[in-house]
Amino acid sequence: MKNKYDNEMTLEVLSKSNNEAFARVTVAAFASSLDPSIEELADIKTAVSEAVTNCIIHGYEGEIGIIKINCKIENRSLIIEISDTGKGIENVDIAKEPLYTTKADLERSGMGFTIMESFMDKLKVESILGLGTKVTMIKNIKEN
């Protein structure tokens, strides 16, 4: 069976805060085959951090679950899917509004999705209450 992607990797980590850094450097290392600029790499790492942190803080709310990270390379595009099987998001459109947060008591800024959207070329959020959330981000890497 031929895979339509140039390369692909899957990583599963526990929803613990120390795994956020591990996830971001792992995705950055995977993306390095596209020879991204330092700025592109920083954008990718920041967006991955935001998505993983959302899984930990909002998806699992202090419980330990699995965060699945799937990365694919297709031509010059890095496709990152980060998903959890946590509580899900009631209204994705409202959750994507800048400054919206359900965790104001934790001094959350409510800017996670806004940051992901501004650093990536495409952001898609899918969520089902009680089943979890999947964030798909695409970053097009320029030729050097």
N, C-alpha and C positions, 0 to 999 in steps of 0.2 A: 504494500500500500504506500503510495507516494504522499508525503506530507506537503501541503501547499506552502508551508512556511520555510524560510531559510534556516531557522533554528528555533528551538522551543525549550523551555524549562519550567518545572513546577516545584514549588517550595511550600511546605506546610510547617507552620510554627504555632506554638501555644500563644494565646493572647496575653502575653506578659510584656510589660513595658520595655524590658531589656531586649526583646526580640524586634522592636521597631528599628533600632540601629542595624541589627543583623540583616533585616529585610532590605533596608535602603542600600547597604553596601553590596548585597548579593545582586540586586537588580542592576545597580550601577556597573558591577563587574560583568554581568551578562550583556549589558548595553554597550560595553567598551568595544566589542567587535565591529560596531558601526563607526568607530572613531569619532565620537561626539566631541564638541567643544567643551571646555570647562563649564561654560554657562549652561549648555544643554544638560550636562551631567548633573549640575547643581539643581536645575529645574526638576529633573527626574527624581532625584533623591528627596527633594522637598515634597513633591506630590505623593511619592510612596509613603513618606513619613506621615503625612496628613491622613491618607487612606487607612494605613495600619492603625494609627492612633484612634481613628473613628471606630474601627472594629473593636478595639480594646475598651474604650470609654463608653461608647454608645451601644454597640452590638451585644457585647457580653456583660456590660455593667458590673464589673468586678468578679464575675464568674470566669472560670478558665474554659476556653473553647479553642477551636482550631481556626487559624487564619490561613487561607489558601491563596498563594500568589502564583499566577501563571503568566509567563512572559513569552512573547513570540516576536520574531523578527520577520518582516515581510518587506522585501526591497529595502528602502531606507526608513521604514517605520518600525517603531518599537510599540508593541501592543501589550499593555499591562492590565491584567484582571486581578483584582483583590477582592476576596469574598469571605463572608463569615456565615455561620448558621445561627446567628444571634436573634435578637428580638425583632429586627426589621424596622423600617421607617414608615410611619403612618402616612405622611404626605411628602413625597420626594421634592415636589416643587417648592413647598414651604421650607423644607430643610435646606434647600440650595440657596435660599435668600441670604444675602450678606448679613452678618451679625445675628442670625437666628441660632439659638442654642437651647437645648433642653437641660443643660448642665451649668447654668449661671453660677450655682453655688461652688462649682469647681474652678471658677474664673476661666471658663472656656470662652474663646473669643467669637465663636460662631462663624469663623472664616474658612473652615476646612475645605468645603466644596468650592468656594470662591478662589482659594489659593490653587487648588487642583486645576480648576478651569483656566486660570490665568497662566499657569506654567506649562500646560499641555495643549496640544492642538485640538484634542477632542476629549470630552468627558461624557460618559453615559452612566447613570445611576439606576439600577433596578433593585426593587426591594419588595418583599412580601412579608406582612406582619406575621410574626411567629416563626418564620422560616429563614430569614436572613437577608443580607444585602450583597450585591455585587457591583463594584465600581470598575468600569472599563475606561482606561485612559490610553490615548494614542499620542506619541511624540514623533514627529517627522524630523529626522536628523539630516541636516544639510551636508552636501558634499564639501569636503575641504579642498 
